[in-house]
Amino acid sequence: MKEEVIEIDIKDISDFKNHPFKINNDLNYEELKNSIIDNGVLVPTIVRQKDDGKYEMLSGHRRKRICEEQGIQKIPCIVKNMTDDEAIILMVDSNLQREKILPSEKALAYKMKYDAIKHQGKTSDPLGPKLSIEEVGKDTGDSATQIKRYIRLNYLIPELLQLVDDTVLKDKRSILTMGLRSAVELSFLPKKEQEMVYEEISYEDLTPSHFQAKKIRELSEQGKLDSDTLESIFSEQKPNQEKRISFNENKIRSVLPKNIKDYKIEEFVIKAIENYSKTLALERGDQNDLEI
């Protein structure tokens, strides 16, 4: 049976409470905006009616935002009659299909859905809610273990969580980022100790490996974590990892000869640096320095 689509005034639709997904002005957003400008809203949003007669958005926050920006007053909607738990599950499922999702968004979304499923008692396991974790990630490709890791991120201070988000948002070669498994270990630290770890990260300009993060957690649980032990851990070379210099490939290629072969690039760059160093030496007058 086809669901009825009705036009609802946008000012009568509020955003979903504690909506975990951010609206970013990325390429997908711009493509959606251009489509709405040219053709209108082709896919109806999903809302539910509130006690005061107005509506709450379940799926379609980006479409609603674009309509607000473009001065479009009404938007096509399908009205669902849902409980709070059902609404959370639909909201999460409809947004987890986005192309790019931040770890922090998954963390909150998975926790909200997990709590809703537990509250409903909706689980495949007759012995209890154990399998609800698997149901949380149904059709997402994330395993139960991975979902648990994402949920743990909710216990990180914002500064550490941002380092995890930056693995998606930024170029890892140009900014500090932290892997999911390292972040999970640090999520078990009390807030004060997490702040201490972040201070050390900022000072040393590096993030801990999974091995180092596990050691930090162990020391915390033993009551032995302080600034000295942290400094000692951060000074260790990460296992199987030598310090290396990374470059942005696109920036390097933009100044290389157009037809240079890949195997010639390293030699070309080294010679270019040698020649530039000689030029700097001449400009500084290094060759005229007196030996004392």
C-alpha positions as CSV (number, residue, x, y, z in Angstrom):
1,M,0.0,0.0,0.0
2,K,1.4,3.3,-1.1
3,E,1.9,5.8,1.8
4,E,0.2,9.2,1.5
5,V,2.5,12.2,0.8
6,I,1.3,15.5,2.1
7,E,2.8,19.1,2.0
8,I,3.7,20.4,5.4
9,D,4.8,24.0,6.3
10,I,8.5,23.8,7.2
11,K,8.1,26.1,10.1
12,D,5.9,23.4,11.7
13,I,8.7,20.8,11.5
14,S,11.3,20.6,14.2
15,D,14.6,18.8,14.0
16,F,15.0,15.4,15.7
17,K,16.0,15.9,19.3
18,N,19.7,15.1,19.8
19,H,20.1,14.4,16.1
20,P,23.6,12.8,15.9
21,F,24.3,13.6,12.2
22,K,25.8,16.9,11.2
23,I,24.7,18.8,8.1
24,N,27.9,19.6,6.1
25,N,28.1,21.8,3.1
26,D,30.0,19.2,1.1
27,L,29.8,18.1,-2.5
28,N,26.8,15.8,-1.8
29,Y,25.0,18.7,-0.1
30,E,25.6,21.0,-3.1
31,E,24.4,18.4,-5.5
32,L,21.2,17.9,-3.5
33,K,20.7,21.7,-3.3
34,N,21.0,22.0,-7.1
35,S,18.6,19.2,-7.6
36,I,16.0,20.8,-5.3
37,I,16.5,24.2,-7.0
38,D,15.9,22.7,-10.4
39,N,13.3,20.0,-9.7
40,G,12.0,20.5,-6.2
41,V,12.1,17.9,-3.4
42,L,11.7,14.6,-5.3
43,V,12.0,12.2,-2.3
44,P,9.5,13.0,0.5
45,T,10.9,13.5,4.0
46,I,9.6,11.3,6.9
47,V,8.1,13.0,10.0
48,R,6.0,12.0,12.9
49,Q,3.3,14.2,14.6
50,K,3.9,15.5,18.0
51,D,1.4,16.0,20.8
52,D,1.0,19.7,20.0
53,G,0.0,18.9,16.5
54,K,3.2,20.0,14.9
55,Y,5.9,17.6,13.5
56,E,9.3,16.2,14.2
57,M,11.8,15.4,11.3
58,L,12.9,11.7,11.2
59,S,14.6,11.6,7.8
60,G,15.2,14.6,5.6
61,H,17.2,17.2,7.7
62,R,19.3,18.2,4.7
63,R,16.3,18.6,2.4
64,K,14.6,20.7,5.1
65,R,17.7,22.9,5.6
66,I,18.0,23.5,1.8
67,C,14.4,24.5,1.6
68,E,14.8,26.9,4.4
69,E,17.8,28.5,2.7
70,Q,16.0,28.7,-0.6
71,G,12.8,30.2,0.9
72,I,10.7,27.2,0.1
73,Q,7.9,27.1,2.6
74,K,6.4,23.7,2.2
75,I,8.0,20.2,1.9
76,P,6.5,16.9,0.9
77,C,6.3,14.5,3.8
78,I,5.2,11.0,4.8
79,V,3.7,11.1,8.3
80,K,4.6,8.1,10.5
81,N,2.9,7.1,13.7
82,M,5.8,6.0,15.9
83,T,7.0,5.6,19.4
84,D,10.1,7.3,20.6
85,D,12.1,4.1,20.2
86,E,10.8,3.4,16.8
87,A,11.5,6.9,15.7
88,I,15.1,6.7,16.9
89,I,15.7,3.4,15.0
90,L,14.2,4.8,11.7
91,M,16.2,8.1,12.1
92,V,19.5,6.2,12.6
93,D,18.9,3.7,9.9
94,S,18.0,6.3,7.3
95,N,21.1,8.4,8.0
96,L,23.6,5.6,8.2
97,Q,23.4,5.2,4.4
98,R,25.2,8.5,3.9
99,E,28.5,8.3,1.9
100,K,30.7,10.0,4.5
101,I,29.9,9.6,8.3
102,L,32.2,10.8,11.1
103,P,33.2,8.4,13.8
104,S,31.6,10.8,16.4
105,E,28.3,10.6,14.4
106,K,28.4,6.8,14.3
107,A,29.2,6.7,18.0
108,L,26.1,8.6,19.1
109,A,23.9,7.1,16.5
110,Y,24.8,3.5,17.4
111,K,24.4,4.3,21.1
112,M,20.9,5.8,20.5
113,K,19.8,2.9,18.4
114,Y,21.3,0.3,20.9
115,D,19.5,2.0,23.8
116,A,16.2,2.1,21.8
117,I,16.5,-1.6,20.9
118,K,17.2,-2.6,24.5
119,H,14.3,-0.5,25.7
120,Q,12.0,-2.2,23.3
121,G,13.4,-5.6,24.3
122,K,13.7,-6.2,20.6
123,T,16.4,-8.8,20.2
124,S,17.0,-12.1,18.4
125,D,18.5,-13.7,21.5
126,P,15.9,-15.4,23.7
127,L,18.4,-15.2,26.6
128,G,18.7,-11.5,26.6
129,P,19.9,-8.4,24.7
130,K,23.3,-9.8,23.7
131,L,22.6,-9.9,19.9
132,S,21.1,-6.4,19.9
133,I,24.6,-5.1,19.1
134,E,24.5,-7.1,15.8
135,E,21.0,-5.7,15.1
136,V,22.3,-2.2,15.6
137,G,24.6,-2.6,12.7
138,K,22.4,-4.5,10.5
139,D,23.0,-3.6,6.8
140,T,25.8,-1.2,7.7
141,G,28.8,-3.5,7.2
142,D,30.1,-2.9,10.7
143,S,30.6,-5.9,12.9
144,A,29.4,-6.2,16.5
145,T,33.0,-5.6,17.7
146,Q,33.3,-2.5,15.5
147,I,30.0,-1.1,16.8
148,K,31.1,-1.6,20.4
149,R,34.2,0.4,19.6
150,Y,32.2,3.2,18.1
151,I,29.9,3.3,21.1
152,R,32.9,3.6,23.4
153,L,33.9,6.9,21.7
154,N,31.0,8.5,23.5
155,Y,33.2,8.4,26.6
156,L,36.0,10.5,25.1
157,I,36.5,14.1,25.8
158,P,35.8,16.4,22.8
159,E,39.4,17.1,22.0
160,L,40.3,13.4,21.7
161,L,37.2,12.6,19.8
162,Q,38.1,15.4,17.3
163,L,41.4,13.6,16.6
164,V,39.4,10.5,15.6
165,D,37.0,12.6,13.4
166,D,40.0,14.1,11.7
167,T,40.9,10.7,10.2
168,V,37.8,11.3,8.0
169,L,37.9,15.1,7.7
170,K,41.6,15.8,7.2
171,D,44.7,14.7,5.3
172,K,46.4,12.4,7.7
173,R,49.8,13.5,6.3
174,S,49.3,17.1,7.3
175,I,47.5,16.9,10.7
176,L,47.4,14.8,13.8
177,T,44.8,12.0,13.8
178,M,44.1,9.1,16.1
179,G,42.9,5.6,15.1
180,L,39.7,4.0,16.4
181,R,41.4,1.3,18.5
182,S,43.7,3.7,20.3
183,A,40.8,6.0,21.0
184,V,38.8,3.1,22.5
185,E,41.6,2.3,25.0
186,L,41.8,6.0,26.0
187,S,38.0,6.1,26.5
188,F,38.3,4.1,29.6
189,L,40.4,6.8,31.3
190,P,38.8,9.3,33.7
191,K,38.2,12.7,32.2
192,K,41.2,14.3,34.1
193,E,43.5,11.7,32.8
194,Q,42.2,12.1,29.2
195,E,42.9,15.8,29.5
196,M,46.4,15.0,30.6
197,V,46.9,12.6,27.6
198,Y,45.6,15.3,25.3
199,E,48.1,17.8,26.7
200,E,50.9,15.4,26.1
201,I,49.6,14.8,22.5
202,S,49.6,18.6,21.9
203,Y,53.1,19.0,23.4
204,E,54.7,16.0,21.6
205,D,52.8,16.7,18.4
206,L,52.0,13.0,18.0
207,T,49.2,10.5,18.9
208,P,49.7,7.1,20.7
209,S,49.7,3.8,18.8
210,H,47.3,1.1,19.8
211,F,50.1,-0.5,21.8
212,Q,50.9,2.7,23.6
213,A,47.3,3.5,24.3
214,K,46.8,0.0,25.9
215,K,49.8,0.7,28.1
216,I,48.4,4.1,29.1
217,R,45.1,2.4,30.0
218,E,46.8,-0.3,32.1
219,L,48.8,2.3,34.1
220,S,45.6,4.2,34.6
221,E,43.8,1.1,36.0
222,Q,46.8,0.5,38.3
223,G,46.7,4.1,39.5
224,K,50.2,4.7,38.2
225,L,49.5,7.2,35.3
226,D,51.1,10.6,35.7
227,S,52.8,13.1,33.5
228,D,56.2,11.4,33.8
229,T,54.9,8.0,32.8
230,L,53.0,9.6,29.9
231,E,56.2,11.3,28.7
232,S,58.1,8.1,28.9
233,I,55.5,6.2,26.8
234,F,55.3,9.0,24.2
235,S,59.1,9.0,23.8
236,E,59.1,5.3,22.8
237,Q,59.3,4.5,19.2
238,K,56.1,3.0,18.0
239,P,56.5,-0.8,17.2
240,N,57.3,-1.5,13.5
241,Q,57.2,2.2,12.7
242,E,60.2,4.4,11.9
243,K,59.8,8.2,11.7
244,R,59.2,9.3,8.2
245,I,58.4,12.4,6.3
246,S,55.1,12.5,4.4
247,F,54.2,14.7,1.4
248,N,51.0,15.6,-0.3
249,E,51.2,13.8,-3.6
250,N,49.0,16.3,-5.5
251,K,51.1,19.2,-4.4
252,I,54.3,17.5,-5.4
253,R,53.0,16.5,-8.8
254,S,51.7,20.0,-9.5
255,V,55.3,21.3,-9.6
256,L,56.9,18.3,-11.4
257,P,57.5,18.2,-15.2
258,K,54.3,16.9,-16.8
259,N,55.7,13.8,-18.4
260,I,58.1,12.6,-15.7
261,K,58.0,8.9,-15.0
262,D,57.1,7.7,-11.5
263,Y,60.4,6.0,-11.0
264,K,62.2,9.3,-11.8
265,I,60.4,11.4,-9.2
266,E,62.6,10.6,-6.2
267,E,65.8,11.3,-8.1
268,F,64.3,14.6,-9.4
269,V,63.2,15.8,-6.0
270,I,66.5,15.0,-4.4
271,K,68.4,16.9,-7.1
272,A,66.0,19.8,-6.8
273,I,66.6,20.0,-3.0
274,E,70.3,19.8,-3.5
275,N,70.3,22.7,-6.0
276,Y,68.0,24.7,-3.8
277,S,70.3,24.2,-0.8
278,K,73.3,25.4,-2.9
279,T,71.3,28.5,-3.9
280,L,70.5,29.2,-0.2
281,A,74.2,28.7,0.8
282,L,75.3,31.3,-1.9
283,E,72.7,33.8,-0.7
284,R,73.8,33.4,2.9
285,G,77.5,33.6,1.9
286,D,78.3,30.3,3.5
287,Q,81.2,29.7,1.2
288,N,82.9,32.8,2.6
289,D,82.6,31.8,6.2
290,L,86.0,31.8,8.0
291,E,87.1,28.8,9.9
292,I,87.9,29.7,13.5
